[in-house]
Amino acid sequence: MLRLDTEAPIRLYYADGDEQAVNANTTHCRAALRAHGVDAPLVDLGSPDYGGSRHLGSQQAGTAAVVRWFRSLR
C-alpha cells in the first residue's frame, strides 16, 4: 500500500517533448498522488535542449529548478 506524508512538499517537473520521460508519466504520477490526497503542483520546464536532446535539457533545467526550490524552503 502506498503511504504518503502529506507534510512533505512535493512538485513534479516535466519538459515538453522529452524523448525518454514522456509527459504521460507526469500526469499519471500526479493522478496517483491525488488519489492519496496529495496535491502535487506541476512545473513546466518548457522545451530545453542540451546536446540535441530534450531529455538531457530537461535534466539540466529540472536540476537547477529543484535546487532553487529547495533553497527557497529554508
Rosetta blueprint (number, residue, H / E / L):
1 M L
2 L L
3 R L
4 L L
5 D L
6 T L
7 E L
8 A L
9 P L
10 I L
11 R L
12 L E
13 Y E
14 Y E
15 A L
16 D L
17 G L
18 D L
19 E L
20 Q L
21 A L
22 V L
23 N H
24 A H
25 N H
26 T H
27 T H
28 H H
29 C H
30 R H
31 A H
32 A H
33 L H
34 R H
35 A H
36 H L
37 G L
38 V L
39 D L
40 A L
41 P L
42 L E
43 V E
44 D E
45 L L
46 G L
47 S L
48 P L
49 D L
50 Y E
51 G L
52 G L
53 S E
54 R H
55 H H
56 L H
57 G H
58 S H
59 Q H
60 Q H
61 A H
62 G H
63 T H
64 A H
65 A H
66 V H
67 V H
68 R H
69 W H
70 F H
71 R H
72 S H
73 L L
74 R L
